[in-house]
Amino acid sequence: MKNRKPKTGNRKLVNLAGFTFPVFGFLFSIPLSPVAFALALAVALLLAAPAHAQESASFWQRVADLFRPAPPSAGDEPCVFHGVSTGEVEAPALTSVVPVIKRAWERNLGGEMAARPYVRARLTHEPDRILSEPPTAALADRDFVFRLARDTWNGLEAMTDRVNGLPVNNIRLDQTDGALDVRVGDYAGTTDIGLALIATAAAYDLGFIDAAAATARITRLLHTLDHLESYEGFFYNFYDTTSLERTSNFVSFVDSAWLTAGLMVARTTFPPMREELSRFIERTDYRFFYDDDLRQMSHGYYVSTRKPSRYHYGVLYAESRLGSLIAIGKGDAPEEHWFAMVRTFPASCDWQQLRPHGRRAREVRGHRVVGGWYEWRDLKYVPSWGGSMFEALMPRLLIDEQRYAPRSLGRNGDAHATVQRRYAIEELGYPVWGLSPSSTLAPGYSEFGVTLLGSAGYKAGPVTPHAAALALMATPNEAIANLRRLAEGYDAYGEYGFYDAVDAQSGEVAHAYLTLDQAMAFIAMANYLSDGAIQKSFAADPIAERALPLLADEDFFE
C-alpha cells in the first residue's frame, strides 16, 4: 500500500515552534491587512495549541521564541560595560571609624607604641625567630605537604587573640641588630573569621586537634560574635580584636558569604554545635545585597550613608561566586542570578586584555547565558577580573568544581592554574609561580595576577606561596614541585610556614603572615591530604545541597 498524505481539506500543514498544525488556506490565498492577518493567525494558534497543560506551556514558549529578536553577532554587539572600574575606592570607604575605646586604652598605656607589647601578649603564641628549617627535599610528597600544613596551622593558632578567639589579620616580623620586632595587625575581617572556622574543621580532619579542642575554639569564637555590633543580621567588614569595636562602615557581600560558608562547614563537621551555628546563618538574608534590575549582587552597603555600593559583582569567575551559590541555596536569590553574570565581555569592549572567542547566547537550565572564552597558546579559559589565583581557586576550597561542574568551573580552574605556571616560567622568566593579591616587599598590600587571565588584568608582582598552595586542588603534581622550589630556593620559610610573598628574581621576602592567605593555603593542603574532606563537609550542608546541582549543565567551551 502506498503511503498517503493525510487529508486536510482546505488547510495546509504548518510546522511552527516544533508543533505541526493545520492553518486554513484563506490565510495564504486571500489578501488581508496586517491587523486582520494577525487576528487570523492568533485564532489559528489558539485552535492548534495542545490541550495538555505541560505541552501547551512548551508550545507557547516556542511561539514566543520565534518572535524574539535574534541577538546581535559578536562583531556587532555594543559594549555596555564602559562603567566598569578597577582599583577605585568609593568615597564612603575613605571615612574611617575610630575605635574610641581602643584609643583610650592605648593612651592609658602611654600611646600606640607603648601599647604594642600588650597587643602582642594577647597572641596565643608569639614567634621568636625569622627563619626556620623548611621541609627537606627527601620527604615524600604527602609528607612534605603534611609538614607544610602542620607549620601553617601552628601559625593560625598563634595568630589568634587568646582572650576572645578572633584571628588577628596579620603579623609582620623585622629583625634589627639581632632583636626581633613583631608587629600585630590587631583587627579581624569577616572573611578571616569564616576561614578560621573552616581551618578549625580542617585541623580536626587532619588530627591536629581533637573534637573537644575544636568545639572549644568555635564556642569561644561564637560567644565573641554575639558581642559584635552588626547590621541587618550581617557583620561589619572589620573589628578591632582588642576592644571588639567595629572599624568599618561597610557591610560586605563577599566577606559575609565567606563567614556563612565557615558556619556551614562547622555545623556539618560538628553536629552537636549545629543549632548554635545555624542561628547565625538563619539571621542573614542575602536579598539585602541583591539588585533585581541587574540580577547581580552589590559589593555591599555603607551604613554611614545608608546606601549600597555603586559597584556589583558582575563577573562570574571570581571569589564571589561562592556567595552567589549560598544566596541561591538559601532561597535569597533566584537561580537566574547565576546565569546573568558575565562570562566574557563583548569584543567591542576594547579595554579588556584579549578578544573573546565563541561568545554567543545559549540556553542553560532554561536561562539565557552569553558565554565565550579567551585563548592563550593552546589553552582556553573564561577569565576572572584580575587574573589572580585566589579569584580562580578560592571557591574551590569548598566547592569540588571538578566533580560538580566538570565542563565549566572544573576545567576552567585547571586551565587557570596551568596558565599561571606557564606564564610565570615562559613569559616572566620566574623559576617559581603563583600570582595573587599579597603583601608587597615594602610593608603594604596590593593586587597581583597574570594579566591575560583577567578581563581587566592585574599586574605581575611577587610570588605568593598561598597561590602555589591553592593549585594543589587543580594541578597537584606541579603545585608540589613549585612549593619544593620555594622551600629550597629562597629564605622564605619561618616558624609558621611560608611567608606571604617573595620576589622570584631577587629573592627578597616580605616577612609577613596574613590570616587570609595562610588559611587559604592550609585549607588547600588539608583538602589535598584528606581527599577533599572540607569540600565534602560543605557539600553535605542543606544550603549547598540545594545549590550545587545548578552547576552541572553548563559547558564553558561548547
JOJOBEL-V239065 format. One record per run of one state. SS is the DSSP state (@ for helix, = for strand, . for the rest). FROM is the first residue (numbers start at 0). LEN is the number of residues. If there is no record, write none. Layout:
BEGIN
SS,FROM,LEN / SS,FROM,LEN
END
This chain:
BEGIN
.,0,10 / =,10,6 / .,16,2 / =,18,6 / .,24,1 / @,25,4 / .,29,4 / @,33,15 / .,48,4 / @,52,14 / .,66,24 / @,90,4 / .,94,5 / @,99,10 / .,109,2 / @,111,10 / .,121,1 / =,122,1 / .,123,17 / @,140,18 / .,158,1 / =,159,2 / .,161,5 / =,166,1 / .,167,2 / =,169,7 / .,176,2 / =,178,7 / .,185,1 / =,186,3 / @,189,16 / .,205,5 / @,210,15 / .,225,4 / =,229,2 / .,231,2 / =,233,2 / .,235,2 / =,237,3 / .,240,5 / =,245,1 / .,246,3 / =,249,3 / @,252,17 / .,269,1 / @,270,12 / .,282,3 / @,285,3 / .,288,1 / =,289,2 / .,291,4 / =,295,3 / .,298,1 / =,299,3 / .,302,4 / =,306,2 / .,308,3 / =,311,2 / .,313,1 / =,314,1 / .,315,5 / @,320,10 / .,330,5 / @,335,5 / .,340,1 / =,341,1 / .,342,14 / =,356,1 / .,357,3 / =,360,4 / .,364,2 / =,366,4 / .,370,2 / =,372,4 / .,376,2 / =,378,3 / .,381,2 / =,383,1 / .,384,4 / @,388,9 / .,397,3 / @,400,4 / .,404,1 / @,405,22 / .,427,10 / =,437,2 / .,439,5 / =,444,2 / .,446,4 / @,450,3 / =,453,1 / .,454,8 / =,462,1 / .,463,1 / @,464,9 / .,473,2 / @,475,14 / .,489,3 / =,492,2 / .,494,2 / =,496,2 / .,498,2 / =,500,2 / .,502,6 / =,508,2 / .,510,1 / =,511,3 / @,514,15 / .,529,3 / @,532,7 / .,539,2 / @,541,10 / .,551,7
END
